[in-house]
Amino acid sequence: MRAVVLREIGGPGSLVVEEVPDPVPGPGQVLVEVAVAGVTFVETQVRAGRGPRAAELPAVLGNGVAGTVLAVGEGVDAALTGSLVVTTLGGYGGYAELAVAAAEDLIPVPAGLSPREAVALLADGRTAVGLVRAAAPRPGEWVLVEAAGGGVGSLLVQLARAAGARVVGAAGSADKRDLAARLGAELTVDYTAPGWADEVRAATGGLDVVFDGVGGEIGAQAQDLLKDGGRLSAYGMAGGPMTTPDPRVTAVAWPAADPRELASEALELAAAGRLRPTVGNVLPLESAAEAHAAVEARAITGKSLLLPARARTILVTGATGNQGGAVARTLLARGWTVRALVRDPASDAAQALAALGATLAKGDLDDPASLRAAMTGVHGVFSVQALAVTAEELAREVRQGVAVADLAAGLGLAHLVHSSVGGAERDTGIEHFAGKWAIERHIAELGLRATVLRPTFFMTNLLYYAEPAGDERVIALPFRRMQLVAPEDIAHFAAEAFERPEEYAGRALEIASEELTGAEIAAVYQRVTGTPTRFEQTAPGGERMYEWFLESGYQADIAALRARHPGLRTFESFLRDRLAR
């Protein structure tokens, strides 16, 4: 695996990316595929030899990570495999693609919270919740939060404000003060400017609570602003020695609480929309040195995060087809690393993907060795098989879908997104629907962390069913109404599944973009092309699928889909886009 290794104490450049052996979970431990690793100010100090602890070199720094449990050690419940968790690591091992964590330290990532948000809240949320619980700000009290634009400070502003307190946010830059104001600070001050304490005293008449995460001269000045008996919560020393409480104030002790319980409370508050972490810098794992430099320079508002490449890489099968190509392009546009499985890397379609940034993996779904090579070391896979009509093709489709699922399970991939068909789960009597349902059942039996997408009638099909005939265009199909889907919308939900596994894992989603009658489809064609177009409803001709279209057909909840994705394509927008190419 790739990891950021510190081999000598020094500046940010001392952090070097290297290939190191994969860690193995021991008794009571789990192996986590790291999706996100947090960067803290303390870690920059450890790297520089100024931290509260000395690193034993060589070292891989990093304490807080979120990711998927890939394997468990002796004595750990195997049911944890595949779960999305956030955890601490004892200060080391986080800046890597894989990390070993104590099973007892794992916290499930709540539904509705992303891994990035979970990591941003893990240590900082635990700290902020504990500090506020101990200091107990009350309605109407004046509370000063130092470093109010930082990871802990921005959370303290929100929690103190939620308790009804009046908050003063102190920070050293305009951006950080603006953030504090947006989060609820009634007054913001620049604590690097002369006279800032006088400004606070004049506005408040004296403080009831100070959250001192800076120490040094700033901490001493903040303590002087407290009323007699006011509460001083000193928890940091980013600007100098820890503040020593004056006898006239009340020193607030850390609460007697389980740190894991405090972190869980912060995560649940965020999942409920009552606490919002601020993520200020998201960089690839390879840019750890850059992240450290920015944190040290106080140049970041909010939390700094690192994303390992493994956790950003998705293998896309069928990458030169309609669905796979749309998925590959969408993932690339969203910042994912795409490995495209292609039979011919020299083809125009493959080269077009390469030009967009995809890595081409030559292989075939019927070639186990090439498929294994392509799937090794990726976070997840988008699985789609070619259209099957004949008995031989149907058998091949099931074989290929099962092979991808088996390898995903065997390699411990974090997420499989499989493209099936709308109605597959119903007893339709349609042979190729039954094949897709067989693949779905196999995925379920494997217990994979998976999402199944069930597209309806492809809009691209109508490009072939609507050829001009003389001076007009005739669309002849055996349906009255039809739910249509654009490849770009399939791709949107595939990307959402990878990005928000807490919402999509274990789900099957029937997808349509729009529902139109045959006459409405013809009207769209005529409006877009200017060619007179009419629709002819034909007889099913004994084709079971066409009979099913007339009996029941697709049943996607388009209103609910549009609520999730307001940008669902209309057939008209799809057609104008395709005909303009």
Secondary structure, 3 states (H helix, E strand, C coil): CEEEEECCCCCHHHEEEEECCCCCCCCCEEEEEEEEEEECHHHHHHHHCCCCCCCCCCECECCEEEEEEEEECCCCCHHHCCCEEEEECCCECCCECEEEEEHHHCEECCCCCCHHHHHHHHHHHHHHHHHHHHHCCCCCCEEEECCCCCHHHHHHHHHHHHCCCEEEEEECCHHHHHHHHHCCCCEEEECCCCCHHHHHHHHHCCEEEEEECCCHHHHHHHHHCEEEEEEEEECCCCCCCCCCCCCCCEECCCCCCCHHHHHHHHHHHHHCCCCCCCEEEEEEHHHHHHHHHHHHCCCCCCEEEEECCHHHEEEECCCCCHHHHHHHHHHHHCCCEEEEEECCCCCHHHHHHHHHCCEEEECCCCCHHHHHHHHCCCCEEEECCCCCCCHHHHHHHHHHHHHHHHHHHHCCCCEEEEECCCCCCCCCCCHHHHHHHHHHHHHHHHCCCEEEEEECEEHHHHHCCCCEECCEEEEEECCCEEEEECHHHHHHHHHHHHHCHHHHCCCEEEECCEEEEHHHHHHHHHHHHCCCEEEEECCCCCCHHHHHHHHCCCCCCHHHHHHHCCCCCCHHHHHHHHHHC
